Amino acid sequence: MKPTKVLSCNLYSLTPTEYITENDITWVSHNQPYRWTATINVNQQPHSWAGSTTPYFYNGLDILVGDFVVTKGQARILKIIEISNQTDQTITCVLEDDDRLNVYIDPFQIADGSILTGDGFVFSVVNGMPALFPLPEATPDFLDEYVSQIISRFAYQQKNKTIDINQIGHGFIVNDLITLNSIGDYTLASYTQDSYDSIIGIVTESEDADNFKYQPIGQFININLPGAPGTVQYLDPANPGKVSEVIDDIFPFYPALIKIDNDTAVFATLNFNHSTAKLEITSDLINWAKVETIMLTAETADATPTILTLDGANVSLEDNSFYSFTLDLIAADTQGNAGLHKQLQGTLKIKAGAINLEGDAAETIFNDMLTGNQVSVAVSQPNILQFIVIGQPTTGIRWNSRLDLTKVTAL
């Protein structure tokens, strides 16, 4: 547990930079500012924790994107969404009226979303709620009752329950059940005979064509993750127990966590698009042996070499191991006139990150009515096994195969 960060400050300047344009032009909020550039002078906050940027003190260097600034009451606060310059005493940043709420609660009915310059403080958000203790003594004009107003604002916005997402053309409406795919896009949760999507949450607000809110399944957790709010963190196949923002086509990546703010995330424990395309047999007593059966498929329209894949992903093998493989391949043209049935068998050695095919793969032909077709095996780094098929120049062909792998770990 570390101390809460509530830094007394002086909001020195506030200059409008972006304006509301999506509202009806008859609204008073139309063309009113909701973002500003700001200069904030920051006083240090003493504490008794040695783990801060400056041991035993918070200062301007500890302010993060996602923190809030307040100077007076009525829960009129602005959110830090970008920091362009930062020292221990001063920050230059972009502030935003979060959810345009300052604009809409303005009692003077001129949709003023700004806050007053002058003394105030910067506070952080933990698990979706404001951390507002201990209040700096350097803000004598700030009444304790203002704290309850800020907490009420966060409760009204459901900041401890909902996630704000920007996704171009999302197409969602309130009460839609949504899931998250392997490239970080939100989609409607669906069910078919062969697969179903695990529900990650329910849409609570569709703000416009590109922004929505949803309430996720499960509790928020207190963790500092890289990336911007809404960033999806995936299980990292290169580092067990760790996550990564990177997606590539070598491994089928699976969402693990979704960042909400600088101190908060929610689990994305999804088994989306459940597939039975891979089976494993292991032993709790013998950790150096494993048997796998994998379904690899492809479609070809011409003679372009095409890789057989597992739901679009390559087959990745484990280091410092020997493998035997048997690929049982069947294919048919899309008219149902001709087909083939072949097998490839071979041995692989993987040591210190280098994969090698030991000798030539043995091919057995059971039936071949697709003239000119080819199937071959190839390896690539790191530890990738590939099977490449070549069809006919002008014929559509569907390829399906069963890959059996038997592994012994040598080290």
Helices and strands as residue ranges (DSSP letters): E 6-19, E 33-42, E 45-46, E 57-58, G 60-62, E 68-70, E 77-86, E 90-96, G 98-100, H 101-105, E 118-123, E 125-126, E 129-130, H 145-157, E 163-166, E 177-180, E 186-188, E 201-208, E 211-216, E 220-222, E 232-235, E 243-244, E 255-261, E 264-267, E 278-282, E 289-300, E 306-307, E 315-316, E 321-333, E 339-351, E 354-357, E 362-368, E 374-380, E 384-390, E 397-409
